[in-house]
Amino acid sequence: MDAEHVAADLESVLLTEEQIRERVAALAAELATDYAGRTPVMVGVLAGAATFTVDLARAYPGQVEIGWMAIKSYSTRNRASGSVRLLKDLDLDIENRDVIIVEGVIDTGLTMNWLIGNLRQRGPRSIAACALMRRPDTPDFGDTRAYVGFDVPPGLIVGYGLDHRGRYRNLSCAAVLAPHVHAAVSAH
């Protein structure tokens, strides 16, 4: 779906389909250089990072394994509460493996920090974080290497796998949802 199909719902387009495709290819090339001769495990965070994970793996010029986890972060009034719940655990053994956690957007860093801690307990050789988008004020993750596609401004981002109440995931670009759309839904 193109932005023109839901133009009235969008405040602005952050990233075009072409910008995303080019950056995903560049991230895949960077990962391939850093993981040359190895087969990393990409752990996609469902459901928002599914599109990015698959596109990143397809652009990666070598062997990778893909696993999935689903996490629910709880927040109140746009602030993370610090509470994270595991909805679906990883089905792969990652002991002595190179793990790349793939996320669509890193907002507060709460989910990524939780994932890093959880996966580190499983004895991987290395852990890295790879996000298509990140808020500029997101804290770093200590000694965990981070690969980031774009720094993005505040706003509710939809498209390219990211949703609002189950909608807009199939938008081919990444866009900021218009405040009147999420305000109307929140009022119900």
C-alpha positions in Angstrom: 0.0 0.0 0.0 1.3 3.4 -0.9 1.1 6.5 1.3 -1.4 8.1 -1.1 -3.9 5.4 -0.1 -4.0 6.7 3.5 -2.7 10.2 3.0 -5.4 11.7 5.3 -4.2 9.5 8.2 -0.5 10.5 7.9 1.3 13.6 9.2 4.3 13.0 7.0 6.3 10.3 5.2 9.6 9.8 7.1 11.2 7.2 4.7 10.3 6.3 1.2 10.3 2.7 0.0 13.4 3.5 -2.0 15.2 5.0 1.0 14.4 2.0 3.1 15.5 -0.5 0.4 18.8 1.3 -0.1 19.5 1.5 3.7 18.5 -2.2 4.3 21.0 -3.2 1.5 23.7 -1.1 3.2 23.0 -2.5 6.6 23.2 -6.1 5.2 26.5 -5.3 3.5 27.9 -3.9 6.8 26.7 -7.0 8.7 28.2 -9.3 6.0 31.6 -7.6 6.4 31.5 -7.9 10.2 30.3 -11.5 10.2 32.3 -12.7 7.3 32.9 -16.5 7.4 30.2 -17.0 10.1 26.4 -17.7 10.0 24.7 -15.3 12.3 21.3 -15.8 13.8 18.9 -12.9 13.1 16.3 -12.7 15.9 13.4 -10.7 14.6 11.1 -9.1 17.1 7.5 -9.8 16.2 5.4 -8.4 14.8 6.8 -4.9 14.0 10.2 -6.1 12.7 9.0 -9.0 10.5 9.2 -7.0 7.3 12.6 -5.6 8.1 14.0 -8.9 9.3 13.0 -10.7 6.1 14.3 -7.9 3.9 17.5 -7.7 5.8 18.1 -11.5 5.6 17.2 -11.4 1.8 19.8 -8.6 1.2 22.4 -10.4 3.3 24.9 -12.0 0.9 25.6 -15.1 2.9 24.0 -17.7 5.1 21.9 -16.6 8.1 19.4 -18.3 10.3 16.2 -16.5 11.4 14.4 -16.9 14.6 11.6 -15.0 16.2 10.6 -13.6 19.5 7.5 -11.6 20.6 7.7 -9.1 23.4 5.1 -6.9 25.0 6.4 -3.7 26.7 4.0 -2.0 29.0 3.8 1.8 29.2 1.6 4.4 30.5 1.0 7.8 28.8 3.9 7.4 26.4 6.4 6.5 29.1 7.8 3.0 29.5 7.0 1.4 32.8 9.9 -1.0 32.8 7.6 -4.0 32.5 8.3 -6.5 29.7 6.5 -9.8 29.0 7.7 -12.6 26.7 4.9 -13.7 24.4 6.9 -16.0 22.1 10.4 -17.3 22.9 13.2 -18.1 20.5 13.1 -21.7 19.1 16.8 -21.8 18.2 19.8 -22.7 20.4 22.1 -19.7 20.3 24.9 -21.0 22.5 28.3 -20.0 20.9 26.4 -18.3 18.0 26.5 -14.7 16.8 23.1 -13.2 17.4 21.7 -10.1 15.7 18.5 -8.8 17.3 16.5 -7.1 14.6 14.0 -4.4 15.6 11.9 -2.0 13.5 12.2 1.0 15.7 13.9 1.5 19.1 12.0 4.1 21.1 13.0 4.0 24.8 15.4 1.1 24.6 13.4 -0.9 27.2 12.6 -3.9 24.9 16.1 -4.0 23.4 17.8 -3.9 26.8 15.5 -6.7 28.0 16.2 -8.8 24.9 19.9 -8.3 25.2 19.9 -9.4 28.8 17.6 -12.4 28.2 19.6 -13.7 25.2 23.0 -13.0 26.9 22.0 -15.6 29.5 21.8 -18.3 26.7 25.6 -18.1 26.1 25.9 -16.6 22.6 29.4 -15.8 21.2 28.2 -12.3 20.5 25.1 -10.1 20.5 24.4 -7.1 18.3 21.3 -4.9 17.9 20.1 -3.9 14.4 17.2 -1.4 14.1 15.9 0.2 11.0 14.9 3.3 13.0 16.0 4.8 16.4 15.0 7.8 18.4 18.0 10.1 18.8 17.7 10.2 22.6 17.7 6.4 23.0 20.5 5.3 25.4 23.2 3.0 24.1 23.4 -0.6 25.0 26.7 -0.8 26.7 29.1 -3.1 25.0 26.5 -4.4 22.5 27.2 -3.2 19.0 24.3 -1.3 17.4 23.6 -1.0 13.7 21.0 1.7 12.9 19.4 2.6 9.7 17.9 6.0 10.5 17.5 8.3 13.5 13.9 9.5 13.5 12.0 12.3 15.2 9.2 11.8 17.8 5.8 10.7 16.6 3.9 7.5 16.2 5.6 5.7 13.2 3.6 3.3 11.0 4.4 1.4 7.9 7.0 -1.0 6.8 5.8 -3.6 9.3 5.0 -1.1 12.1 1.3 -0.7 13.0 -1.2 1.3 15.0 -4.0 -0.9 16.4 -3.2 -3.6 13.7 -3.4 -1.2 10.8 -0.8 0.3 8.4 1.7 -2.6 8.6 1.5 -3.0 4.8 2.4 0.6 4.1 5.5 0.5 1.8 7.0 3.5 3.4 7.6 4.6 7.1 5.4 7.5 8.1 4.3 9.5 11.1 0.6 8.9 11.9 -1.4 12.1 12.1 -2.3 13.0 15.7 -6.0 13.1 14.9 -5.9 9.4 14.0 -4.4 8.1 17.2 -6.2 10.6 19.3 -9.5 9.5 17.9 -8.7 5.8 18.6 -7.5 6.6 22.1 -10.7 8.4 22.9 -12.8 5.3 22.3 
